[in-house]
Amino acid sequence: MEMNNRMTEIEQRSVCDGVNFRSVRDTKFKTVRMSVNFLLPLKEQTVASNAILPFLLSRASREYPDFTKLGERLAELYGADLSADVQKIGDVQMLSLYASGIADRYTLKGESTSTELSRLLCSVMFDPPFEDGLFPKEGFEQEQRQTIEMIDSEFNDKRTYARQRCEEIMCKNEPYGINRYGSKEDIKNLEREELTDVWRYLIQNARIEIMVLGDCDPQPVFDGFYHAFQKLGKRSTESCQTTNVKKADQVNDFTEKMDIAQSKLVLGFRTGVSLQDEQAEAVKLMVALFGGTPNSKLFLNVREKLSLCYYCSALYISMKGIMLVQSGVETKNIEKAKDEILFQLDEIKKGNFSDDEINAAKLSMCNNYRSLSDSLGGLEAWYLSQTFANYVKRPEEAAALISSVTRQQIIDVANNITLDTVYRLVGNGVEEE
Amino acid sequence: MNVMKEIKSTRIGDRYFEISHSSGLKIFVYPKENYSSTYAVFGTKYGSIDTCFKTSEETEPNCVPNGIAHYLEHKLFESEDGDAFARYAKTGASANAYTSFDKTCYLFSCSEKVYESLEILLDFVQSPYFTEQTVQKEQGIIGQEIRMYDDDPQWRVMFNLLRAMYHKHPVRIDIAGTVESIAEITPELLYKCYHTFYNLNNMVLCVAGNVDVYKVLELCDKMLKPSKDVGIDRIFEGEPDGIVESRVEQRLSVAAPIFQLGFKEKAGKSRLSAREIADTEILLEMLASDASPLFRRLLDAGLINQSSFSYEYFEGPGYASVIFSGESKDPDAVAEEIKKEIAGMREHGLDPAAFERSKKAVYGRMVSSFNSVDNIANTMASLAFTGHELFNYIDTIASAELQSVQNRLNFQLRPEYCALSVVRPVEA
């Protein structure tokens, strides 16, 4: 391996019990990016009330109680961004608040954007514009509507929809099967009165990961959070676990009909190996070789040799130990595609792959790891996922580990993979022009 | 002989090199200090709209099937001795390509073996190999790509809008063509298009990241096959100023309606200036950003949401329009509100405070884009094809003035050239 690449230096410290602070300072970036990530167990009862909170928080603060005034302030800070998101990481619901903007040195009038951004982030998080102790009615109703519309919008993208349905069916008895926003019904039934307590619980009891990356001094940002948490007193942190089903007992077979031109096929597999396990790197490599690159078994056979599809790829959800294979095909070709996908997996189980294929998968993955250090979003996502691993690795270390996986390890992990769910989203067969 | 020029920006603190290569190719190399990765784009000024053309050496125009530029992009990856992906597999580069309305670009990103990967890129793009059999094989794959887009409501709502705005201009045609049009594609037609547009004088190479300009040039000297500078006449039928129809609707499997609202503008052969583009960006930020009164009104009325509402200045050879898009329970009401706000801006003039804020916001976002090597390389390629320069564009934003932005309203956002495209849920 060429060693001309710089290592990514990460600094880690604790703010208080259950609150970690991680920073990567690098002047090669022209921006700063900060995020506060709240981690909570995914539960039917709390998923919707948790999900609405980051959106509610990011729209206003006591200092800027008006959505438009806050927007104007962000525009003045050179189009800075203050936003929210909800994700699912294994059986964990992650609520995030983000702030990003250009570094001080690129402002036209010498303003300090990074100090102001970290102050804004703290103020929306710790100091909401409560009216009589409650979130304002107008903002609550807006966010309720917008969350429902985000769920609707996911239905519009059939590739996303099919993937979500497969995961939902496959994990119907695990928290991972729950929609990260909750159901539309749950969101409709939310009461504004309950949300102040939810907010208090988030601040006091969620595990919190704060990230600060880019061209800015992390110390003042750390101090801001440190003082805010000091004022709140002692915290107690709810722990988050993810279940890992080792093997599928039987195959769920599910077909759904819809008015669409192209059918979607999603196969859900159990690998039995998740992020914390030693074999995780071997599974990552095996999935890349199987369907992660344009040199993979799936691309070369299902697409290039049989011309069945435009896309056919495999992805490994390491937090959950799941592998998904996704493809879009003509209805009449669904079974043919499925058979070929399973046949190619068997080829790997039997060891029918070349050293060139292994090396190609390794080079491709190492390339992805090493490129992470050039993107703030990439670094942030990487280190957040690493907080669930046994120890935090830098991307360069992960690249070295992947490079040392052997042929036999690939065969071994492949042989532990079992098909859990076959999901088909099938068109009505009406040929549209 | 190669001619090299260094271009610096004190504002951004970066520099890049522009080289007029003896082969006819324009090369841009943008070294990024302390970056691990490198991103390269080898592109041609040839996209889906170039369906009718004539070189200076021909007497009769050629008209080719819709979707052929994109088809050619797929097929160029195959050479006589295997495909480019198999070669990239040995360097670890992540490779891809895309075809848009006015360009086709081949790219890779890598963190090691930069020059080996660059050699592969330069080689395969200059080595066409099309046979009956390989062309036939692609029908199924691209057929499925087209089908995928048939189900994509964002894609459909956009092309429905373009067809509602443009009578003749080929921007109204799907980039990938149709299953029927691509069935007409032959190896001979692919060679015809290739030899016309993949002339180095019509192409550009942009490399950004962990890269040395002299090593890039050394490789270019070795790999580039000099091309004769042949003029290409792109033939477009005359496009009327007006739109085709003011409202179009399609039903698809969506949960809630989505829309695009377009305002067509006059667009001739010459492209817009950097000033015109920058002023428009600021004008749109003032009109419809998160901080605008219009956005607030639409949000409060429950007519739009933050995650989907957006706007863009969509412009290219012979076309220009401002397009608003999003999800809404009542797209017609959104269209009315937007038109009302524009009328108000015309009548009362622009707010100076909003102008200052919006200028800063547009400027800041442009600065942010310099973090990403893919952004830099792709933007340099786009700008090269339109005759603009990267650092000059950011200076143009920083020096924008209110009056000039206000003047854009005389040419843009005219209600008489406005069309609304809606995709509604299928009836139960």
Interface residues (C-beta under 8 A of the other chain):
Chain A: M1 E2 N4 N5 R6 D26 K28 F29 K30 T31 F67 T68 G71 E72 L74 A75 E76 L77 Y78 G79 A80 S100 G101 I102 R105 Y106 L108 E138 Q142 R145 Q146 E149 M150 I151 D152 S153 F155 N156 D157 K158 R159 M258 D259 I260 A261 Q262 T293 P294 N295 R303 E304 S307 L308 C309 Y310 Y311 G328 V329 E330 D356 N359 A360 K362 L363 S364 C366 N367 N368 R370 S371 S373 D374 S375 L376 E432 E433
Chain B: R11 I12 G13 K32 E33 N34 Y35 S36 S37 F85 A86 Y88 A89 K90 T91 G92 A93 S94 A95 S109 C110 S111 E112 K137 E138 Q139 G140 I141 I142 Q144 E145 R147 M148 D150 D151 D152 P153 Q154 T178 G209 N210 L252 S253 V254 A255 A256 I258 E285 S289 D290 A291 S292 P293 F295 R296 L299 D300 G302 N305 Q306 S307 S308 E327 R357 S358 K360 A361 V362 Y363 G364 R365 V367 S368 F370 N371 S372 V373 A398 V426
